[in-house]
Every structure is written in structure tokens, then in C-alpha cells.
Amino acid sequence: MAELTPEANRAARAILRWSVRDLAENAGIAFSTVHRFESTGTATESTKEKIKAAFAAHHVEITNGDYTGARLRLQKPTS
């Protein structure tokens, strides 16, 4: 899985139209933790995994191509 960066975090929040509080609630972490990560890039691996899991639960994944980012995963139609 791609590394979570502050820039990718903000991109993923934008895709979902989530505020920092929305992400904190969905990830089960404190608002201040999300704010600190986006401001400084500092977070534990456990915190980053919780954030990525919250995004994945809403079909958004963190990507690392030429630059870090996020994308909405398309759902396969069910038969």
C-alpha cells in the first residue's frame, strides 16, 4: 500500500468532501492528531493505517505514481 503523506491525506479528504473532523471521526482518532499530521507530517504508523482504512472503507485509496495522491476506486457492477 502507498505511503500516506499530508498532501495525499488532504486529497483523499477532498474526494470525500470530508472535514478534518469527519476524518477523525471515521478513523477513530482525535481531531488534533489529523490536524498535526496535515501540518507537520508527523503521525505513528498505527495512526496512518487507521486513516487509510477509513478512506478505503469509502472506496478511496492513497496512490504513489509520479507524485503522491488519492483516487476514488470504481466499484465493479454486481450481477
PDB file of N, CA, C and O in Angstrom, chain B, residues numbered from 101:
ATOM      1  N   MET B 101       0.853  -1.183   0.000  1.00  0.00           N
ATOM      2  CA  MET B 101       0.000   0.000   0.000  1.00  0.00           C
ATOM      3  C   MET B 101       0.894   1.240   0.000  1.00  0.00           C
ATOM      4  O   MET B 101       1.984   1.221   0.571  1.00  0.00           O
ATOM      5  N   ALA B 102       0.446   2.284  -0.621  1.00  0.00           N
ATOM      6  CA  ALA B 102       1.221   3.514  -0.762  1.00  0.00           C
ATOM      7  C   ALA B 102       1.355   4.249   0.571  1.00  0.00           C
ATOM      8  O   ALA B 102       0.518   4.123   1.465  1.00  0.00           O
ATOM      9  N   GLU B 103       2.424   5.010   0.669  1.00  0.00           N
ATOM     10  CA  GLU B 103       2.668   5.794   1.878  1.00  0.00           C
ATOM     11  C   GLU B 103       1.697   6.966   1.951  1.00  0.00           C
ATOM     12  O   GLU B 103       1.435   7.632   0.949  1.00  0.00           O
ATOM     13  N   LEU B 104       1.174   7.208   3.133  1.00  0.00           N
ATOM     14  CA  LEU B 104       0.274   8.333   3.354  1.00  0.00           C
ATOM     15  C   LEU B 104       1.098   9.579   3.648  1.00  0.00           C
ATOM     16  O   LEU B 104       1.930   9.583   4.555  1.00  0.00           O
ATOM     17  N   THR B 105       0.866  10.620   2.889  1.00  0.00           N
ATOM     18  CA  THR B 105       1.513  11.909   3.114  1.00  0.00           C
ATOM     19  C   THR B 105       0.440  12.940   3.460  1.00  0.00           C
ATOM     20  O   THR B 105      -0.740  12.706   3.201  1.00  0.00           O
ATOM     21  N   PRO B 106       0.825  14.065   4.034  1.00  0.00           N
ATOM     22  CA  PRO B 106      -0.179  15.103   4.301  1.00  0.00           C
ATOM     23  C   PRO B 106      -0.922  15.535   3.035  1.00  0.00           C
ATOM     24  O   PRO B 106      -2.127  15.787   3.074  1.00  0.00           O
ATOM     25  N   GLU B 107      -0.204  15.618   1.922  1.00  0.00           N
ATOM     26  CA  GLU B 107      -0.831  16.039   0.661  1.00  0.00           C
ATOM     27  C   GLU B 107      -1.860  15.016   0.186  1.00  0.00           C
ATOM     28  O   GLU B 107      -2.955  15.384  -0.238  1.00  0.00           O
ATOM     29  N   ALA B 108      -1.507  13.737   0.258  1.00  0.00           N
ATOM     30  CA  ALA B 108      -2.438  12.687  -0.139  1.00  0.00           C
ATOM     31  C   ALA B 108      -3.637  12.645   0.808  1.00  0.00           C
ATOM     32  O   ALA B 108      -4.765  12.388   0.386  1.00  0.00           O
ATOM     33  N   ASN B 109      -3.383  12.895   2.070  1.00  0.00           N
ATOM     34  CA  ASN B 109      -4.464  12.916   3.054  1.00  0.00           C
ATOM     35  C   ASN B 109      -5.477  14.006   2.710  1.00  0.00           C
ATOM     36  O   ASN B 109      -6.686  13.775   2.729  1.00  0.00           O
ATOM     37  N   ARG B 110      -4.968  15.194   2.397  1.00  0.00           N
ATOM     38  CA  ARG B 110      -5.877  16.289   2.034  1.00  0.00           C
ATOM     39  C   ARG B 110      -6.617  15.984   0.733  1.00  0.00           C
ATOM     40  O   ARG B 110      -7.794  16.316   0.595  1.00  0.00           O
ATOM     41  N   ALA B 111      -5.931  15.355  -0.219  1.00  0.00           N
ATOM     42  CA  ALA B 111      -6.572  14.994  -1.489  1.00  0.00           C
ATOM     43  C   ALA B 111      -7.704  13.986  -1.247  1.00  0.00           C
ATOM     44  O   ALA B 111      -8.789  14.115  -1.815  1.00  0.00           O
ATOM     45  N   ALA B 112      -7.444  12.998  -0.413  1.00  0.00           N
ATOM     46  CA  ALA B 112      -8.470  11.989  -0.128  1.00  0.00           C
ATOM     47  C   ALA B 112      -9.655  12.616   0.595  1.00  0.00           C
ATOM     48  O   ALA B 112     -10.805  12.284   0.307  1.00  0.00           O
ATOM     49  N   ARG B 113      -9.382  13.522   1.532  1.00  0.00           N
ATOM     50  CA  ARG B 113     -10.486  14.215   2.210  1.00  0.00           C
ATOM     51  C   ARG B 113     -11.306  15.020   1.212  1.00  0.00           C
ATOM     52  O   ARG B 113     -12.533  15.068   1.307  1.00  0.00           O
ATOM     53  N   ALA B 114     -10.635  15.651   0.260  1.00  0.00           N
ATOM     54  CA  ALA B 114     -11.341  16.455  -0.745  1.00  0.00           C
ATOM     55  C   ALA B 114     -12.244  15.586  -1.609  1.00  0.00           C
ATOM     56  O   ALA B 114     -13.362  15.983  -1.936  1.00  0.00           O
ATOM     57  N   ILE B 115     -11.765  14.402  -1.981  1.00  0.00           N
ATOM     58  CA  ILE B 115     -12.586  13.497  -2.789  1.00  0.00           C
ATOM     59  C   ILE B 115     -13.883  13.164  -2.053  1.00  0.00           C
ATOM     60  O   ILE B 115     -14.958  13.128  -2.651  1.00  0.00           O
ATOM     61  N   LEU B 116     -13.765  12.923  -0.752  1.00  0.00           N
ATOM     62  CA  LEU B 116     -14.940  12.552   0.044  1.00  0.00           C
ATOM     63  C   LEU B 116     -15.701  13.762   0.585  1.00  0.00           C
ATOM     64  O   LEU B 116     -16.774  13.625   1.173  1.00  0.00           O
ATOM     65  N   ARG B 117     -15.132  14.941   0.379  1.00  0.00           N
ATOM     66  CA  ARG B 117     -15.702  16.178   0.927  1.00  0.00           C
ATOM     67  C   ARG B 117     -15.801  16.099   2.442  1.00  0.00           C
ATOM     68  O   ARG B 117     -16.795  16.507   3.042  1.00  0.00           O
ATOM     69  N   TRP B 118     -14.740  15.560   3.047  1.00  0.00           N
ATOM     70  CA  TRP B 118     -14.663  15.424   4.497  1.00  0.00           C
ATOM     71  C   TRP B 118     -13.866  16.572   5.090  1.00  0.00           C
ATOM     72  O   TRP B 118     -12.869  17.017   4.523  1.00  0.00           O
ATOM     73  N   SER B 119     -14.318  17.036   6.228  1.00  0.00           N
ATOM     74  CA  SER B 119     -13.528  17.972   7.025  1.00  0.00           C
ATOM     75  C   SER B 119     -12.507  17.171   7.830  1.00  0.00           C
ATOM     76  O   SER B 119     -12.528  15.940   7.823  1.00  0.00           O
ATOM     77  N   VAL B 120     -11.630  17.865   8.511  1.00  0.00           N
ATOM     78  CA  VAL B 120     -10.684  17.191   9.402  1.00  0.00           C
ATOM     79  C   VAL B 120     -11.457  16.433  10.473  1.00  0.00           C
ATOM     80  O   VAL B 120     -11.091  15.314  10.833  1.00  0.00           O
ATOM     81  N   ARG B 121     -12.515  17.034  10.978  1.00  0.00           N
ATOM     82  CA  ARG B 121     -13.340  16.356  12.000  1.00  0.00           C
ATOM     83  C   ARG B 121     -13.998  15.099  11.442  1.00  0.00           C
ATOM     84  O   ARG B 121     -14.068  14.081  12.130  1.00  0.00           O
ATOM     85  N   ASP B 122     -14.476  15.158  10.214  1.00  0.00           N
ATOM     86  CA  ASP B 122     -15.082  13.971   9.594  1.00  0.00           C
ATOM     87  C   ASP B 122     -14.075  12.827   9.521  1.00  0.00           C
ATOM     88  O   ASP B 122     -14.399  11.685   9.846  1.00  0.00           O
ATOM     89  N   LEU B 123     -12.858  13.138   9.095  1.00  0.00           N
ATOM     90  CA  LEU B 123     -11.836  12.101   9.007  1.00  0.00           C
ATOM     91  C   LEU B 123     -11.517  11.544  10.384  1.00  0.00           C
ATOM     92  O   LEU B 123     -11.427  10.329  10.559  1.00  0.00           O
ATOM     93  N   ALA B 124     -11.347  12.420  11.356  1.00  0.00           N
ATOM     94  CA  ALA B 124     -11.032  11.965  12.713  1.00  0.00           C
ATOM     95  C   ALA B 124     -12.112  11.014  13.225  1.00  0.00           C
ATOM     96  O   ALA B 124     -11.803   9.975  13.808  1.00  0.00           O
ATOM     97  N   GLU B 125     -13.360  11.366  13.011  1.00  0.00           N
ATOM     98  CA  GLU B 125     -14.470  10.521  13.461  1.00  0.00           C
ATOM     99  C   GLU B 125     -14.467   9.173  12.740  1.00  0.00           C
ATOM    100  O   GLU B 125     -14.628   8.133  13.379  1.00  0.00           O
ATOM    101  N   ASN B 126     -14.288   9.180  11.429  1.00  0.00           N
ATOM    102  CA  ASN B 126     -14.305   7.944  10.653  1.00  0.00           C
ATOM    103  C   ASN B 126     -13.095   7.055  10.940  1.00  0.00           C
ATOM    104  O   ASN B 126     -13.189   5.832  10.836  1.00  0.00           O
ATOM    105  N   ALA B 127     -11.967   7.655  11.297  1.00  0.00           N
ATOM    106  CA  ALA B 127     -10.757   6.891  11.585  1.00  0.00           C
ATOM    107  C   ALA B 127     -10.651   6.497  13.056  1.00  0.00           C
ATOM    108  O   ALA B 127      -9.812   5.672  13.422  1.00  0.00           O
ATOM    109  N   GLY B 128     -11.498   7.083  13.897  1.00  0.00           N
ATOM    110  CA  GLY B 128     -11.443   6.778  15.322  1.00  0.00           C
ATOM    111  C   GLY B 128     -10.219   7.366  16.007  1.00  0.00           C
ATOM    112  O   GLY B 128      -9.648   6.760  16.914  1.00  0.00           O
ATOM    113  N   ILE B 129      -9.821   8.557  15.558  1.00  0.00           N
ATOM    114  CA  ILE B 129      -8.677   9.240  16.154  1.00  0.00           C
ATOM    115  C   ILE B 129      -9.081  10.669  16.494  1.00  0.00           C
ATOM    116  O   ILE B 129     -10.152  11.132  16.102  1.00  0.00           O
ATOM    117  N   ALA B 130      -8.226  11.354  17.218  1.00  0.00           N
ATOM    118  CA  ALA B 130      -8.514  12.721  17.643  1.00  0.00           C
ATOM    119  C   ALA B 130      -8.365  13.717  16.491  1.00  0.00           C
ATOM    120  O   ALA B 130      -7.531  13.546  15.602  1.00  0.00           O
ATOM    121  N   PHE B 131      -9.190  14.752  16.533  1.00  0.00           N
ATOM    122  CA  PHE B 131      -9.104  15.852  15.569  1.00  0.00           C
ATOM    123  C   PHE B 131      -7.691  16.425  15.552  1.00  0.00           C
ATOM    124  O   PHE B 131      -7.133  16.689  14.488  1.00  0.00           O
ATOM    125  N   SER B 132      -7.119  16.614  16.735  1.00  0.00           N
ATOM    126  CA  SER B 132      -5.779  17.213  16.827  1.00  0.00           C
ATOM    127  C   SER B 132      -4.716  16.333  16.164  1.00  0.00           C
ATOM    128  O   SER B 132      -3.716  16.842  15.658  1.00  0.00           O
ATOM    129  N   THR B 133      -4.928  15.023  16.166  1.00  0.00           N
ATOM    130  CA  THR B 133      -3.982  14.108  15.519  1.00  0.00           C
ATOM    131  C   THR B 133      -3.991  14.309  14.012  1.00  0.00           C
ATOM    132  O   THR B 133      -2.934  14.359  13.382  1.00  0.00           O
ATOM    133  N   VAL B 134      -5.185  14.426  13.430  1.00  0.00           N
ATOM    134  CA  VAL B 134      -5.293  14.668  11.985  1.00  0.00           C
ATOM    135  C   VAL B 134      -4.701  16.029  11.641  1.00  0.00           C
ATOM    136  O   VAL B 134      -3.949  16.160  10.675  1.00  0.00           O
ATOM    137  N   HIS B 135      -5.042  17.031  12.428  1.00  0.00           N
ATOM    138  CA  HIS B 135      -4.532  18.377  12.182  1.00  0.00           C
ATOM    139  C   HIS B 135      -3.005  18.406  12.256  1.00  0.00           C
ATOM    140  O   HIS B 135      -2.359  19.011  11.401  1.00  0.00           O
ATOM    141  N   ARG B 136      -2.423  17.762  13.263  1.00  0.00           N
ATOM    142  CA  ARG B 136      -0.966  17.723  13.399  1.00  0.00           C
ATOM    143  C   ARG B 136      -0.326  17.005  12.213  1.00  0.00           C
ATOM    144  O   ARG B 136       0.692  17.456  11.689  1.00  0.00           O
ATOM    145  N   PHE B 137      -0.923  15.888  11.790  1.00  0.00           N
ATOM    146  CA  PHE B 137      -0.366  15.156  10.658  1.00  0.00           C
ATOM    147  C   PHE B 137      -0.368  16.014   9.400  1.00  0.00           C
ATOM    148  O   PHE B 137       0.635  16.065   8.688  1.00  0.00           O
ATOM    149  N   GLU B 138      -1.478  16.687   9.117  1.00  0.00           N
ATOM    150  CA  GLU B 138      -1.546  17.515   7.918  1.00  0.00           C
ATOM    151  C   GLU B 138      -0.620  18.728   7.996  1.00  0.00           C
ATOM    152  O   GLU B 138      -0.159  19.223   6.967  1.00  0.00           O
ATOM    153  N   SER B 139      -0.350  19.205   9.202  1.00  0.00           N
ATOM    154  CA  SER B 139       0.512  20.376   9.371  1.00  0.00           C
ATOM    155  C   SER B 139       1.992  20.028   9.365  1.00  0.00           C
ATOM    156  O   SER B 139       2.808  20.766   8.813  1.00  0.00           O
ATOM    157  N   THR B 140       2.339  18.891   9.986  1.00  0.00           N
ATOM    158  CA  THR B 140       3.756  18.571  10.191  1.00  0.00           C
ATOM    159  C   THR B 140       4.210  17.281   9.513  1.00  0.00           C
ATOM    160  O   THR B 140       5.409  17.063   9.339  1.00  0.00           O
ATOM    161  N   GLY B 141       3.269  16.432   9.131  1.00  0.00           N
ATOM    162  CA  GLY B 141       3.623  15.139   8.562  1.00  0.00           C
ATOM    163  C   GLY B 141       3.966  14.101   9.615  1.00  0.00           C
ATOM    164  O   GLY B 141       4.405  12.996   9.294  1.00  0.00           O
ATOM    165  N   THR B 142       3.763  14.463  10.878  1.00  0.00           N
ATOM    166  CA  THR B 142       4.103  13.572  11.981  1.00  0.00           C
ATOM    167  C   THR B 142       2.893  12.770  12.433  1.00  0.00           C
ATOM    168  O   THR B 142       1.876  13.337  12.834  1.00  0.00           O
ATOM    169  N   ALA B 143       3.010  11.426  12.366  1.00  0.00           N
ATOM    170  CA  ALA B 143       1.973  10.524  12.869  1.00  0.00           C
ATOM    171  C   ALA B 143       2.585   9.139  13.006  1.00  0.00           C
ATOM    172  O   ALA B 143       3.523   8.789  12.290  1.00  0.00           O
ATOM    173  N   THR B 144       2.054   8.366  13.920  1.00  0.00           N
ATOM    174  CA  THR B 144       2.533   6.994  14.070  1.00  0.00           C
ATOM    175  C   THR B 144       2.034   6.155  12.899  1.00  0.00           C
ATOM    176  O   THR B 144       1.069   6.521  12.227  1.00  0.00           O
ATOM    177  N   GLU B 145       2.691   5.041  12.664  1.00  0.00           N
ATOM    178  CA  GLU B 145       2.241   4.138  11.604  1.00  0.00           C
ATOM    179  C   GLU B 145       0.837   3.630  11.902  1.00  0.00           C
ATOM    180  O   GLU B 145       0.039   3.443  10.983  1.00  0.00           O
ATOM    181  N   SER B 146       0.530   3.406  13.163  1.00  0.00           N
ATOM    182  CA  SER B 146      -0.809   2.959  13.555  1.00  0.00           C
ATOM    183  C   SER B 146      -1.865   3.993  13.162  1.00  0.00           C
ATOM    184  O   SER B 146      -2.929   3.645  12.650  1.00  0.00           O
ATOM    185  N   THR B 147      -1.563   5.251  13.406  1.00  0.00           N
ATOM    186  CA  THR B 147      -2.484   6.327  13.031  1.00  0.00           C
ATOM    187  C   THR B 147      -2.666   6.387  11.524  1.00  0.00           C
ATOM    188  O   THR B 147      -3.788   6.517  11.034  1.00  0.00           O
ATOM    189  N   LYS B 148      -1.575   6.293  10.796  1.00  0.00           N
ATOM    190  CA  LYS B 148      -1.662   6.329   9.332  1.00  0.00           C
ATOM    191  C   LYS B 148      -2.492   5.160   8.809  1.00  0.00           C
ATOM    192  O   LYS B 148      -3.252   5.323   7.854  1.00  0.00           O
ATOM    193  N   GLU B 149      -2.360   4.004   9.411  1.00  0.00           N
ATOM    194  CA  GLU B 149      -3.142   2.838   8.984  1.00  0.00           C
ATOM    195  C   GLU B 149      -4.629   3.053   9.269  1.00  0.00           C
ATOM    196  O   GLU B 149      -5.472   2.659   8.462  1.00  0.00           O
ATOM    197  N   LYS B 150      -4.958   3.661  10.386  1.00  0.00           N
ATOM    198  CA  LYS B 150      -6.365   3.960  10.704  1.00  0.00           C
ATOM    199  C   LYS B 150      -6.952   4.940   9.688  1.00  0.00           C
ATOM    200  O   LYS B 150      -8.092   4.792   9.250  1.00  0.00           O
ATOM    201  N   ILE B 151      -6.160   5.933   9.327  1.00  0.00           N
ATOM    202  CA  ILE B 151      -6.619   6.918   8.344  1.00  0.00           C
ATOM    203  C   ILE B 151      -6.841   6.242   6.989  1.00  0.00           C
ATOM    204  O   ILE B 151      -7.880   6.438   6.358  1.00  0.00           O
ATOM    205  N   LYS B 152      -5.870   5.451   6.549  1.00  0.00           N
ATOM    206  CA  LYS B 152      -6.004   4.761   5.253  1.00  0.00           C
ATOM    207  C   LYS B 152      -7.195   3.805   5.266  1.00  0.00           C
ATOM    208  O   LYS B 152      -7.890   3.670   4.259  1.00  0.00           O
ATOM    209  N   ALA B 153      -7.434   3.147   6.385  1.00  0.00           N
ATOM    210  CA  ALA B 153      -8.577   2.225   6.491  1.00  0.00           C
ATOM    211  C   ALA B 153      -9.898   2.992   6.392  1.00  0.00           C
ATOM    212  O   ALA B 153     -10.851   2.509   5.780  1.00  0.00           O
ATOM    213  N   ALA B 154      -9.956   4.174   6.987  1.00  0.00           N
ATOM    214  CA  ALA B 154     -11.176   4.988   6.897  1.00  0.00           C
ATOM    215  C   ALA B 154     -11.444   5.390   5.455  1.00  0.00           C
ATOM    216  O   ALA B 154     -12.585   5.347   4.995  1.00  0.00           O
ATOM    217  N   PHE B 155     -10.393   5.780   4.742  1.00  0.00           N
ATOM    218  CA  PHE B 155     -10.563   6.125   3.337  1.00  0.00           C
ATOM    219  C   PHE B 155     -10.968   4.894   2.521  1.00  0.00           C
ATOM    220  O   PHE B 155     -11.876   4.968   1.693  1.00  0.00           O
ATOM    221  N   ALA B 156     -10.305   3.781   2.751  1.00  0.00           N
ATOM    222  CA  ALA B 156     -10.601   2.552   2.000  1.00  0.00           C
ATOM    223  C   ALA B 156     -12.039   2.105   2.207  1.00  0.00           C
ATOM    224  O   ALA B 156     -12.665   1.588   1.282  1.00  0.00           O
ATOM    225  N   ALA B 157     -12.569   2.295   3.405  1.00  0.00           N
ATOM    226  CA  ALA B 157     -13.958   1.919   3.685  1.00  0.00           C
ATOM    227  C   ALA B 157     -14.939   2.725   2.843  1.00  0.00           C
ATOM    228  O   ALA B 157     -16.092   2.330   2.670  1.00  0.00           O
ATOM    229  N   HIS B 158     -14.471   3.859   2.319  1.00  0.00           N
ATOM    230  CA  HIS B 158     -15.304   4.711   1.466  1.00  0.00           C
ATOM    231  C   HIS B 158     -14.772   4.734   0.031  1.00  0.00           C
ATOM    232  O   HIS B 158     -15.036   5.663  -0.733  1.00  0.00           O
ATOM    233  N   HIS B 159     -14.016   3.686  -0.315  1.00  0.00           N
ATOM    234  CA  HIS B 159     -13.554   3.444  -1.690  1.00  0.00           C
ATOM    235  C   HIS B 159     -12.558   4.473  -2.210  1.00  0.00           C
ATOM    236  O   HIS B 159     -12.492   4.730  -3.412  1.00  0.00           O
ATOM    237  N   VAL B 160     -11.791   5.055  -1.310  1.00  0.00           N
ATOM    238  CA  VAL B 160     -10.725   5.974  -1.707  1.00  0.00           C
ATOM    239  C   VAL B 160      -9.397   5.353  -1.299  1.00  0.00           C
ATOM    240  O   VAL B 160      -9.234   4.893  -0.169  1.00  0.00           O
ATOM    241  N   GLU B 161      -8.450   5.345  -2.237  1.00  0.00           N
ATOM    242  CA  GLU B 161      -7.142   4.785  -1.923  1.00  0.00           C
ATOM    243  C   GLU B 161      -6.048   5.814  -2.136  1.00  0.00           C
ATOM    244  O   GLU B 161      -6.157   6.711  -2.972  1.00  0.00           O
ATOM    245  N   ILE B 162      -4.998   5.657  -1.360  1.00  0.00           N
ATOM    246  CA  ILE B 162      -3.824   6.510  -1.470  1.00  0.00           C
ATOM    247  C   ILE B 162      -2.937   5.908  -2.554  1.00  0.00           C
ATOM    248  O   ILE B 162      -2.734   4.694  -2.594  1.00  0.00           O
ATOM    249  N   THR B 163      -2.412   6.755  -3.428  1.00  0.00           N
ATOM    250  CA  THR B 163      -1.598   6.271  -4.541  1.00  0.00           C
ATOM    251  C   THR B 163      -0.226   6.934  -4.527  1.00  0.00           C
ATOM    252  O   THR B 163      -0.051   8.012  -3.959  1.00  0.00           O
ATOM    253  N   ASN B 164       0.714   6.295  -5.140  1.00  0.00           N
ATOM    254  CA  ASN B 164       2.040   6.857  -5.357  1.00  0.00           C
ATOM    255  C   ASN B 164       2.430   6.556  -6.790  1.00  0.00           C
ATOM    256  O   ASN B 164       2.947   5.482  -7.096  1.00  0.00           O
ATOM    257  N   GLY B 165       2.180   7.508  -7.657  1.00  0.00           N
ATOM    258  CA  GLY B 165       2.638   7.407  -9.039  1.00  0.00           C
ATOM    259  C   GLY B 165       3.879   8.277  -9.139  1.00  0.00           C
ATOM    260  O   GLY B 165       4.850   8.060  -8.415  1.00  0.00           O
ATOM    261  N   ASP B 166       3.855   9.241 -10.015  1.00  0.00           N
ATOM    262  CA  ASP B 166       4.946  10.212 -10.070  1.00  0.00           C
ATOM    263  C   ASP B 166       4.935  11.097  -8.825  1.00  0.00           C
ATOM    264  O   ASP B 166       5.980  11.567  -8.375  1.00  0.00           O
ATOM    265  N   TYR B 167       3.749  11.315  -8.282  1.00  0.00           N
ATOM    266  CA  TYR B 167       3.563  12.116  -7.076  1.00  0.00           C
ATOM    267  C   TYR B 167       2.572  11.395  -6.187  1.00  0.00           C
ATOM    268  O   TYR B 167       1.847  10.511  -6.644  1.00  0.00           O
ATOM    269  N   THR B 168       2.538  11.764  -4.929  1.00  0.00           N
ATOM    270  CA  THR B 168       1.585  11.152  -4.013  1.00  0.00           C
ATOM    271  C   THR B 168       0.193  11.737  -4.253  1.00  0.00           C
ATOM    272  O   THR B 168       0.063  12.891  -4.659  1.00  0.00           O
ATOM    273  N   GLY B 169      -0.826  10.951  -4.004  1.00  0.00           N
ATOM    274  CA  GLY B 169      -2.180  11.428  -4.210  1.00  0.00           C
ATOM    275  C   GLY B 169      -3.207  10.432  -3.735  1.00  0.00           C
ATOM    276  O   GLY B 169      -2.906   9.520  -2.964  1.00  0.00           O
ATOM    277  N   ALA B 170      -4.427  10.619  -4.208  1.00  0.00           N
ATOM    278  CA  ALA B 170      -5.539   9.749  -3.832  1.00  0.00           C
ATOM    279  C   ALA B 170      -6.468   9.616  -5.023  1.00  0.00           C
ATOM    280  O   ALA B 170      -6.516  10.485  -5.893  1.00  0.00           O
ATOM    281  N   ARG B 171      -7.209   8.507  -5.048  1.00  0.00           N
ATOM    282  CA  ARG B 171      -8.186   8.328  -6.123  1.00  0.00           C
ATOM    283  C   ARG B 171      -9.382   7.550  -5.608  1.00  0.00           C
ATOM    284  O   ARG B 171      -9.292   6.787  -4.645  1.00  0.00           O
ATOM    285  N   LEU B 172     -10.491   7.762  -6.269  1.00  0.00           N
ATOM    286  CA  LEU B 172     -11.722   7.044  -5.957  1.00  0.00           C
ATOM    287  C   LEU B 172     -11.677   5.726  -6.724  1.00  0.00           C
ATOM    288  O   LEU B 172     -11.488   5.723  -7.941  1.00  0.00           O
ATOM    289  N   ARG B 173     -11.846   4.616  -6.026  1.00  0.00           N
ATOM    290  CA  ARG B 173     -11.860   3.309  -6.690  1.00  0.00           C
ATOM    291  C   ARG B 173     -13.244   3.073  -7.255  1.00  0.00           C
ATOM    292  O   ARG B 173     -14.250   3.273  -6.573  1.00  0.00           O
ATOM    293  N   LEU B 174     -13.288   2.649  -8.495  1.00  0.00           N
ATOM    294  CA  LEU B 174     -14.559   2.330  -9.121  1.00  0.00           C
ATOM    295  C   LEU B 174     -15.051   0.986  -8.630  1.00  0.00           C
ATOM    296  O   LEU B 174     -14.268   0.055  -8.441  1.00  0.00           O
ATOM    297  N   GLN B 175     -16.326   0.892  -8.430  1.00  0.00           N
ATOM    298  CA  GLN B 175     -16.930  -0.360  -7.990  1.00  0.00           C
ATOM    299  C   GLN B 175     -17.312  -1.197  -9.185  1.00  0.00           C
ATOM    300  O   GLN B 175     -17.872  -0.688 -10.156  1.00  0.00           O
ATOM    301  N   LYS B 176     -17.013  -2.472  -9.120  1.00  0.00           N
ATOM    302  CA  LYS B 176     -17.426  -3.389 -10.177  1.00  0.00           C
ATOM    303  C   LYS B 176     -18.925  -3.637 -10.028  1.00  0.00           C
ATOM    304  O   LYS B 176     -19.417  -3.845  -8.919  1.00  0.00           O
ATOM    305  N   PRO B 177     -19.645  -3.614 -11.140  1.00  0.00           N
ATOM    306  CA  PRO B 177     -21.084  -3.876 -11.059  1.00  0.00           C
ATOM    307  C   PRO B 177     -21.323  -5.303 -10.568  1.00  0.00           C
ATOM    308  O   PRO B 177     -20.613  -6.239 -10.937  1.00  0.00           O
ATOM    309  N   THR B 178     -22.345  -5.434  -9.725  1.00  0.00           N
ATOM    310  CA  THR B 178     -22.702  -6.774  -9.253  1.00  0.00           C
ATOM    311  C   THR B 178     -23.748  -7.368 -10.176  1.00  0.00           C
ATOM    312  O   THR B 178     -24.656  -6.676 -10.637  1.00  0.00           O
ATOM    313  N   SER B 179     -23.613  -8.636 -10.435  1.00  0.00           N
ATOM    314  CA  SER B 179     -24.539  -9.310 -11.365  1.00  0.00           C
ATOM    315  C   SER B 179     -25.768  -9.793 -10.662  1.00  0.00           C
ATOM    316  O   SER B 179     -26.648 -10.380 -11.291  1.00  0.00           O
TER     317      SER B 179
END
